Each structure stands twice: as C-alpha cells, then as structure tokens.
Amino acid sequence: MDLLNTLVDKGLRRELPTREEALAVLATSDDDLLDVVAAAGKVRRHWFGRRVKLNYLVNLKSGLCPEDCSYCSQRLGSKADILKYTWLKPDEASQAAAAGLAGGAKRVCLVASGRGPTDRDVDRVSQTIKAIKDQNEGVEVCACLGLLSDGQAERLREAGADAYNHNLNTSEATYGDITTTHTYADRVDTVQKAHAAGLSACSGLIAGMGESDEDLVDVVFSLRALDPDSVPVNFLIPFEGTPLAQEWNLSPQRCLRILAMTRFVCPDVEVRIAGGREVHLRSMQPLALHLANSIFLGDYLTSEGQAGKADLEMIADAGFEVEGAEQVTLPEHRATAGGGCGSHEGAGAGCGAHAGAGHESGEGEGVDAGAGCGPREGAGCGSHEGGGVCGSAPAPAPAAGEPRTDLVAVRRRGAGTDLAPNA
C-alpha cells in the first residue's frame, strides 16, 4: 500500500504526515489492519526498539472534583460509585509508589482530582515527591494536578518532579461539548507552563467520546505542535453515573488504528496506551505494543486494570522487554535537545511550527480504564458487578460490538484502601 510506505518513510525522517494521510489511516479496512500495524510498528521499533516503559499511577486525592468533565468518574455531580478520599500523606503515597516500582515501573505518576493545586497543595506534593525519590533511586516522577498557576511548575521542578501531565483530551472545536468549567486554552496554557519550567511535558487524548475522525486528527496534530515528550492515548471507560455512560463507540480494530495514526504523526515520542486498553483492546492488547512503547502497570485512578503479573507476561509473550531504569526512554536527539522536536535539524516541518497547537494533561485526570482484573495472585478483586471475583465462572461475553460493561470494575484496592495494590 503506497500510503503505508509513505508514512513509514516520513516516520523514519520525523516528517509530519498530511491531514489526508492521517485520516486515511483511520479509514483503512479491517482487511488492511495488520498491514497498518506492521507499518507503524516499523516506526516504533526504529525509535524505541522493543522496549516497553512501565508507568504506575498513584491517586493522591480521589473524587469530589469541582470540574464537570463529562468523561470523568470524579467529576462534579458524578454518581459513579468510586473511592472518595482526601490527600494521601507523603509516606502513604510513597508506599503505594513502591508497589509499582517493585513490579517494574520506572515512572510514578502522582494524580490529584481538582481544578488545580493551591500553593499549599504544591507544598504537599513536593513533600511526596521528596519521599518517593529519597526511597527509590533513579525513579521518574510525573505530577498531574490540573491547571497550574504562575510559578507552580517551577516549584514542582525544584522539588524533583521530572514531568507534568495535562491532556488536551479532544479537539479544540469539540472541547466545549465535553467540559464547560474550563477551556481548551486553559489546558494549552498549563502545558506551556510545564515546558517553560523545564519539566518534560506529557499530554494526550481520550478516544471514544463520540468524536469524528477529523476531531481525532485535529487533537493529535495539536499535540505534535505542542511537542510533549509523552502522548498518552486513553480510551473512554463509560462509567455508570457519568454523562458519557452510554458512549460505547470503540472496537479493538478502531483502537489500533487510532494508535497507529498517533505513532505516524508523533513518530519519535513516547506513545502510551493509557486508560481503557483492557476494556476496548481486550485480547488484541499485544498487537498494540507494536504501536505504543509505554503502558500503565496495574490499576488506574478509580478503576481496576489488568493484573500486573498479566501485564508483564503479555509483554514477554509478545516478544518485547520491560525498559530498565538505566535506559533512556527517548531517542538521543530528543533526550539531548530537551524534547523540543521543532528545533531538530532535518525534521522537515518543525513540530512547534504548526498552526492550531494545543496542549495536554496526560496521566489520567480521572479517565479511568476500567478493566477485568485478570488472574491476580492471592485474591479475587470482588469489585465486579454482581459480586463476581477473579477466577469465578465468567458470564458469557456479549456479542461483538455490544457494550462490555462486564469489564468495567471500580478500584477497591491500593491507594486510599487497606488492601494491597495491583502491581
């Protein structure tokens, strides 16, 4: 297919595809899907080899958010039956992080619900960052605290934060349909603040909210223009009790096309499969590793993910390897240039030069991948609807294309509970 050959060549040169080429990836047929995965896989392996970076989420403060983001189980007015608790103490957060690091994660993502942190909140998170770094040499810490005020990104950087996550989530044109309590421009501003403070920017999207192909291409092009080092791709979990509870618009095949398009547009950045991979990719998760070079290990913010042990087995069985703490995630030209792809020589159109640039907020921001918990050692999770536990006889799976509400499980373990985390 001439399209795929062209996209591979552009990806190896870090050259931006055209909008028409990106849209064509999303429009490919199921018959061509493996060819699309193979082509994007060439680009992924060129820049990242067969390494998979593991990230681990710690939800520092759950629920009770004043913002009205329609996708979020922690939103204002949410009736989702999630865990609700105020700030974890630094030692509690450090203990939660230690579980993920023991499971192979090299980055800890500290997330807190809310519009944005107060200066007191920044002090609290700074103490948590110090506690984690004092006890775990070489760990990366990313903060995701919402919209930043002037000077807060600098304070987080001084405290030892390596990165800041804030997702764009969807296209600028449709942002007002998803959230009304802040704007797309607010999100862009926060990512720019993180960049300016010397933090590695992490910003991504949420697919499956009823957006068009054009919206998906718009947000991914905006992310490339924003130039984050990491782009998390979330797949909406339609939590009962949220406005988007009935939005089941994704198939495994569409998820793979979205990941492939993201890889072609952002060839040399960390593309992370974030919330929703277990619910929407399901048994096709291993194929997605040929497109993305990063995943979250274990559970998410308010929902359960695949068992950490199953994540590690999946990576090994697919022929990939977990990225070690001593390995540098980004290609040399990005790592040594501070991540600004618009400044690289020979990059064709500089990433920072495209019109319509947007900014992100990445780690999860309440976008929870609900998931089947898998064969976790030691215990069934007990949180599935109907009281089922992992290992109990499963109900018949819905037919292809039907909502997989059976895979959405609210997190009842780890941070904010007395139960051991899944890592």
Buried (B, 14 or more C-beta within 10 A) or exposed (E): EEBBEBBBEBBBEBBBBEEEBBBBBBEBEEEBBEBBBEBBBBBBBBBBEBBBBBBBBBBBBBBBBEBBBBBBBBBEEBEBBBBBBEBBEBEBBBBBBBBBBEBBBBBBBBBBBBEBBEEEBBEBBBBBBBBBBEBBEEBBBBBBBBBBEEEBBBBBBEBBBBBBBBBBBBBBBBBEEBBEEBBBEBBBBBBBBBBEBEBBBBBBBBBBBBBEBBBBBBBBBBBBBBBBBBBBBBBBBBBBEBBBBEBBBBBBBBBBBBBBBBBBBBBBBBBBBBBBBBBBBBEBBBBBBBBBBBBBBBBBBBBBBBBBBBBBBBBEEBEBEBBEBEEEBBBEBBEEBEBBBBBBEEBEEBBBEBEEBBBBBBBBBBBBBBBBBBEBEEEBBBBBEEEBEBEEEEEEEEEEEEBBBBBBBBBBBBBBEEEEBBB
